[in-house]
Amino acid sequence: MQWSDEEEAAARKKVEENSAVRVLLEEQDAVRTEVRKHPHSSENKSLSITNNIIFCFKFENEASKYWDTFYKIHKNKFFKDRNWLLREFPEIIPVDQKTEQKLEELSWDHAKTSAANGFSRMHCPTMPEEKNYNKKRCGSSDGQRKAGSHFSNLDSKEHRKGPLKTELFPGSNATFRILEVGCGAGNSVFPILNTLQDAPESFLYCCDFASGAVELVKLHSSYRAAQCCAFVHDVCDEDLPFPFPDGILDVILLVFVLSSIHPDRMQGVINRLSNLLKPGGMLLFRDYGRYDKTQLRFKRGHCLSENFYVRGDGTRAYFFTKGEVHNMFCKAGLDEKQNLVDRRLQVNRKKQVKMHRVWVQGKFQKPLHLTQKTSKLVF
């Protein structure tokens, strides 16, 4: 749907109002005062005095704690299963004789055409609303199960020791591999696993930095260690290796995750994920768009930095433009195959209230050849 000039102006005005007062102004002043008192302190030298970092210092350092608390409270009852994933992202399914028929059954007419050429169309079908807000067993043999158990239980020190042995990594026998980043309680994991049960050569990795969320996934009755490996991982930590080698993934799913990460760290995350893709692999993205109703509903005093907010429970959300998304993935060396703004109008008939939903959705491919040119930056 298209917004009228009046509706867009009203949304812009609302954002200007709710971002006028930033979070932790008092703490910001306190930090500045302390640094001025001791300008040569070694402790202060490690602190950047830019507003962006000062505003987000607490929420950045304790981000995993806030999400862990969220899942301890809500468990797997908060978000609905994303059964719309296969309609929007048919690339999740390995297109072979076994899955092609299922793809036709699950996809709408125009999604079927998209699957045939490997990329999606420029128009989005209607899907269920993400409830309130969205985020952010291994191997087909006994040996792989043991390897999966080993990798998913690595503590941070063991995990950092160095590269993993290729012959041991979970899913090493698979021919089609998917990674979901920020899996939460499994609202994407289990719809995908349900589809992949007809494709035994496929393997799904899923990670989250909230250990409680990963535990919920592993305890789910539909979790299959022979085809899925769930593990705790912080994608912002560039020194933390994944339990599999670089360059082996066919698909990476990044849905309502990047928005929960500090804007200064987003590019590093995308660069790292790009390295995990094999040539021709696809990174599938969907997240909050600028002026989504979630952004307009924030009260004054919840803004951390421009278009970046913190909720009452300490979790955060950024609201993207199409150009920002294009530039980040382009800088990571990926080619844009789809990048669109999906606007929906939802009406609360009881209260007669209109709600504008805005999402940005994109599909980005790792070039088949190193000489292949990537899309131009958008300014």
N, C-alpha and C positions, 0 to 999 in steps of 0.2 A: 504494500500500500504506500501511497505518497502522502507526505505531510503537507498541510497548507503552510503558507508563510507565517501565518499567525501562530499556528501550533509550534512551529520550530522556534519562533521568537520567544514564545512563552517558556519553552523548555530551556532555552539558552539563559533566559532571565532567572529561572529557578536555580540553575546550576551556579550562576554568578552569586546568588544569594546564599546558597548552602555551603559555598566554598569560601565565603568572605571571612569566616572565622575558622582558623586552623586548629588542629588538635594540639594540646600540650603547649600552649603559648607560655604558660607560667614556667614549665619545665625548660622550655627553650631559653628563656631569659636567665634561669638559674644556671644552666650550663654555660652560657656566654659569660656570666659574671664570674663563675669559678675559673674559667679558662683565662680571663683577663687578670685574675688575681695571681695565677700561676702559669704564665705564658710559656715557661720552659719545662714544665712538668712532663716527664716521659709518658705519664698516663694520658695527659691532654694531647700529646702529639699524635696519639692514635685515634683521636676524635676529629672528624671533619665538622667544621662549624657551618656548613651549608644548611639552610633550612630543611631541605629534603631529608637529609640523614638524621638531623636532630628530631624532626617530627616522628620519624619512623623507627627510631633506635629500639625502643622497647618492643614494639610489635614485630620488628624484623628478627630480633634475637630470640623471641619467644613464640614465633609463628607456629612451630610444630606443637607447642604446648596448647595453644588455643584450639587448634584443630583436633588434637587428641581429646581435649575436654569436650569438644562438640560431639565427637563420636561416642564418647562414654555416656553422654546424656541421651543422645538421639538414637544411637546404635544404627541399625539399617532401616529405620522407620521414617526418616525425614524426606529423602529424595525418592522419586518414582523411578522405576526401571526405564532406561532410555531405549525403548523398543523402536523409536524412530531412527536410530542410528543407521540401520541398513538402508533405509530410504534415502537418507541424506548422503551416506558414505558407502555405496555398494563396493568400493575398493577394499573394504574390510574382508570381503569374501574372496577366497581364491577361485578364480573362474575356471572351473574344469567341468567335466561331464556330470559329476555328482552334485555340485553346488549350483550349477547354472539353472537347473529347474527350480531349486528353492529360491534363488534370487528373483526369478520371474514371478513367483508366487508372492514374495514379500514386497517387491518393488511396485510402485505405481508405473503407469505406462511410460511416462517420460523418464523415470529412473532406470527403466530397462534399457532405453536408448543410451543413457549415460554409461551404464555398465559395459555396453558393447565396445565403446571407444576408450574405456579405461578412466574417463573423467566424468564429472557431473555437469549438469546443466546449470543455467544461470538463474533459474527460478526455484524457489523453495516450496515444497508441499507443506501443508499445515501439520503441525505436530503438537503433542500435549505441552502445556506450559511447564517449564521447570519450576517445581514447587518452591516458593519463597526465594531461595537463592541457590546457585549452583557452584559447584567447584570446578575448589581445586576443590612338593607335589610335582615335580619336574621330570619330564622325560617319559618315553613310552615303554621303558623297561625298568626292571628293578634297580639296575645300576643308575639310571637317570633319576629315579625317585630318590635314591640316596644322595645323589649330587644336588638335586633340588632342595632337599631338606638341609643340606650343608650350607648352600648359598643363602637361603632365605633366613638362616639363623646366625649369619655372620655378625659379630659385633663390629663396631666402627674401626677398632684397631686392626683386627684381622682383615677387614674389608679393604684397608688402605695399603696392605703389604706389597701389592704389585699386581701385574697382569695375571689373568686367570688362565689356567691350562685349557687349551681348546678342546681336548678330548673329554673334559669333565663338565663343560658348561651345559646347563639344562636346556633341553630343546635342540641339542646338537644334531639329532637325526631328522629334524623337521625340514621341509622344503619351503614352507611359507610361515613367516614369523611376524607377529604383531606385538607392539608394546603400547599399553595404555599408561600414560603418565597421570598421576593423581587419581588413582582408581577409587578412592573413598571406600565405601562399604560394598562396592561391586555392582552398582546400578548400570554400568556398561559391561562389566565383565561377564555377567551371567547371560544376558541376551546374546553376546558374542559367542560364548561357549556353547550355548544351545544350538546356534547355527553351525559351529565348527565340529559338532559331533559327527556330522556326515563328511568331514574332511580330516581324517586321522593324521594326515601328513602335515597338518597345521599346528602351530603352537602359539599360545598367548602368554606374554609376560605382562605383569601389572604391578605398579609400585605406588607407594604413597609415603610421605614422611611422617604421617601419624601412625604409630605402631598399632594403636587400637583399631584403626580402620583396616589395616592389613590382617589383623587377627580375625576380624569379622568376616572377611573374605574367605580365609582359610577354614573357618568353622561352618561355612554355609554348606547346606546339603548338596548343592549342585557343583561344588568345587571338585575338579578332577585333576589330581596331581599328575596324571599321565599326559595332560595337554595344557597345563597352566602352571605358572610359577609366580606366586605373589611374594613380594619382598619389600622391606622398608628401605627407602632411598630418598635423599634430598637432592633434587636436580639442580639446586643452586650451588652445591658443593662440587666444584670442578675437579677436585682431587679424589672424589669417591667413585671408584669404578663400578660399572654395571656387572651383573653376573653372567655376562656373555661378551664376546668380542665386538669391536666396532665393525661397521659395514656389513651387517648380516640381516637387518630388518627390512621387511617388505612394506610395512605400514607402521606409522606412529600415530596414536590418537591423543590429541591435546585439546580436551573439551572442558571449558569452564575451569581451567587450571592456571593459565598464564596470568589471568586477571588478579589472582591472589598473591602474585609475586611482586616485589618492589620493582618499579619501572627501570631502575638502574641495573637490575640483574637480569632482565628479560632477554636481552640480546645474547648474553653468555649462555643462557639456558637453551635458546634456539640453536646456537652454534654447536653446542654439545650434542643435541639431539640429531642435528644434521649429520654429524659424524657417524651416528649409529646406523643410518640408512644405507642400504646397498644402492648402487647406481640404478636409477629408475624407480627407487622406493618413494612412497608417498607419505607426507606429513599432513594429517587432516586436522583442521582447526575450527573451533567454534567457541565464541565467548561473548561477553557483554559489549554492546555498541554504545557509542556516545548518545546520551539523553534517553537511555532505557529508563523505564519507570523506577527501577531499583535505584538509579542515580538520583532521580528527581525526588525520591522519598527520604533521602538522607536529610537529617536536621543540621542546622548550623553547629559547628564544633566537632564534626565527624570527618572533616576533610584533612588528609595528611599532606597532600600536595596536589598539584593540578590534576583533576579527574581521578584521583586516588583517595579512597575513603576507608575508614575502619568502622566495622559494625560494633554493636554493643557487646558482643561476645569476644571481641578482639581479632576476629578474622577480617580480611581486607578484600577490596574489590577495585579494579581499575576498569575504565570504560574506553574502549578503543574506537579509532576511526579506521576506515578502510585503508587510507594512506599509510597510517602507522603500521598496520599489519603487513602491508606490501613491503615496506622498507625493511622491517626486521627480518623477514624471511628471505628477502632478496640479498641482504647483507650476509646471510648465512650460506649463500651459494645455491639457493633453491630456485626453481623456476615456478612462476605462478601459473596455475591451471584453472583456478577459480578464486575469486575474491569478491564477495558481495555483501551488501548490507540488507539484512532481512528484517523488515518492519511489519509488525502485526498490531492489530487493534483488538483489545479484549474489553468486553463490556460487562460490568457487574449489574445485571438487570434489576436486582433487588434494590441496590443503592443508586442505580442510574449513573454510574461512574465509568468513564472511559479510561482505559489504561493502555499506553503505548509501550509495546515491547520492541526492543532494538537489539539485534545480534549481528555480529560479523562472522561470516563463515568463509573459510578458504581451504584450498587444496594446493599443496606445493610439492613439486617433484625434484628429487636429486637428479642432476643431469646424467645421462647415460655415458657421456664422454666428457673429460675434463675441459676440452676445448669448446664445449657448448656454451653459448652466451646466456647469461641470466637476464631476467627482466630489468628494465631501467628503474632507478629509484624515482619515487614520487615525492615532490616537495610541495 
